Amino acid sequence: MTNGIDDSKIVQKVKGIAIFLVVVAVLSFFIGSGKISHFSETNPVRYEMNYNRLSNTGKTVATSMKKTSEVQARLLGPTRGNGNGGSKFFDQVGRNHSSRK
């Protein structure tokens, strides 16, 4: 009796690991984006000094992370939507659900 390798089990495990790593990478990018944006707002001089020391590739990544964080803040922050802490989309959904009763 020989012990064979079950390819389907290996493929399923590799797929699970790959999905997990993609999720971790995306979450790390979003968390890093928030930290970079917060640091650039609280200490702009030091941020500029650190930014200037980066290579061109590093500058591209830092800029994209900062822009991502700005979009996150606009979408999820306290001044999103109509400017009083609410979101027009969520306000409209709430009105639609309340009018159905």
Buried (B, 14 or more C-beta within 10 A) or exposed (E): EEEEEEEEEEEEEEEEEEEEEEEEEEEEBBEBBBEBBEBBEEEEEEBEEBBEEEEEEEEEBBEEBBEBBBEBBEEEEEEBBEEEEBBEEEEEEEEEEEEEE
